[in-house]
């Protein structure tokens, strides 16, 4: 086991306490104050949406966008930080209500493509070659509203065009089966990697696996990670936890199912995750009931701490003993061994 683990999170992970059913309950923290927190909490990289990096980018020219992103890169360096990735925020503009790349309005599809290009420009200016693509509204509330084959063709065509727009950028699809749409067209890791084969350069299309998204699809996050690792396509992760098949909760890593968290850590560590520059992204949010101030930062520190403790636990497991259980098909014995290890015995 030789994983190398560095940690990142996005500005949205220090948030105002809103949830799908209620307004903000905490004061906003200015972006520059968030940057000052990263290293104090043990994080070295920032995940960005395009408009986290360059606010109001729809009102700016490409040259203005690149200049603003260049200034941000200098600010990051002053804090000892780098950008991990940039993601186009394609789910909040009025033009993407019906989807971005799969909108039934050609003008809205054209807007989404242009926005994606600006995201790539920002990534270049920030010094990262990784773009994460969460296909938030690429789906439908009623199946009859869209033709699913046409929709998949549209998404594949856009990714192909973006690979042509920049011959160095890597595009990391973040699958999710639902929410905000009832049904999405690229719901799992397998769908995302199959989609890559429709493009001009499949080697530059990978995945970002989020724990909660896999759980919402009824899948195990560590198995999804193992699948992507077998293709060499796990380029970043969003670790968190999820209490059942509910709305996307972004709970602290390991807070619901510690064994499930251990298996995610273990699959990453066994297969040298991080040795090729990958970051461990923690997409977690403080509980809405948490008080303002530093207590509303504990979810980030706690998640990182639990991850590292599970790394230590995983490396202390006796692989020879595990191999004996497996060879003898004594899975009850193996189950007990793992459970007792989690209990510290």
Residue, then its C-alpha position, 0 to 999 in steps of 0.5 A: x500500500x503506497x497511496x499518497x494523499x493530499x486533500x482539497x475542497x471547494x468554496x461551497x463546502x464552507x457554506x451558509x447552512x441552506x439545504x433543499x428545504x430551507x434558507x441559509x442559517x449562517x453568515x456568508x464567509x468571503x472567498x478570500x477568508x475561505x482561502x486563508x482557512x485551507x492550509x490551517x485545516x491541512x488542505x493544499x488545493x482548491x476545487x472551483x466552479x467556473x464562477x467561483x474562480x471568475x464571478x459574473x463571467x457571463x458579463x466578461x470577454x474571454x480576455x477579461x476572464x483569462x486575466x481575472x483567472x490569472x490574478x486568482x492564480x497569483x492569490x492562490x500561490x500567496x496562500x500556498x495553494x493550487x487549483x485542483x480542477x474547474x467545473x462549469x456551473x451549468x445548472x443555475x442559469x435560466x438558460x439551463x433549466x431544461x438541461x445544458x447540452x440536452x436542452x430542447x432549445x438550440x440557443x440554450x445548448x449553444x450557451x452551454x457549449x460556450x460556457x464550457x469553453x470559458x471554463x477550459x480557459x479558466x483552468x488553463x489560466x489557473x494552471x490545471x488541466x482537469x475539468x470536472x463535468x457534473x451533468x446536473x440537468x442532463x436529464x428529464x422529469x418525464x421521459x417523453x420530453x426527450x429522446x435518450x439516444x439523442x441526449x447521449x449523442x449530444x453529451x458525447x458530441x460536446x465532450x468531443x468538441x471540448x477535447x478538440x478545443x484544447x488538446x491538453x485538457x482532461x475532462x472528468x465526468x461526475x456521475x449522479x443518478x438523480x437530483x436535481x432531475x428525476x432521471x439523468x442520462x449518465x448516472x454511473x461510472x460505467x456510463x461515463x467511461x462508455x461515453x468516453x469511447x464516443x470521443x476523439x480521445x478517450x484517454x482524456x476522459x475520466x471520472x470523479x466518483x462521489x461517495x454519495x452519488x454512488x450510494x444514491x445509485x444503489x452502488x458501493x462507492x469502493x466498487x465504483x472506484x475499483x472499476x474506474x481504477x481498473x481503466x486508469x480513469x479515477x482522476x479525482x474523488x469526492x468523499x462524503x457519506x450518505x444516509x440511505x437513498x435520500x437527497x444528496x446529503x454531503x455528510x462528513x466522510x465515514x459518519x454514517x458507515x465507517x466500514x464503507x468508508x474504510x473500503x473506499x480508503x483501502x481501494x485507493x491506498x492499495x492501488x497507489x492513488x495519489x502517486x500520479x498527482x490525484x487529490x483526495x477531494x472532500x465534498x462535505x458540508x456542515x450540518x444545517x444545525x451547526x453553529x456559525x464560526x469555527x464549529x462550521x469548519x469541523x466537518x472538513x477537519x473531521x473528514x480529513x482526520x477520519x480518512x487518515x485514521x482509516x489509512x492507518x487502520x487499513x495498513x495495520x490489517x494483517x494481510x496474511x491473516x486476511x489471505x488465510x480467511x479468503x483461501x479457506x473461504x471463511x468469510x464469517x471469520x473475515x467479517x469478524x476480523x474486519x469488525x473487530x479491527x474497526x472496534x480497535x481490537 
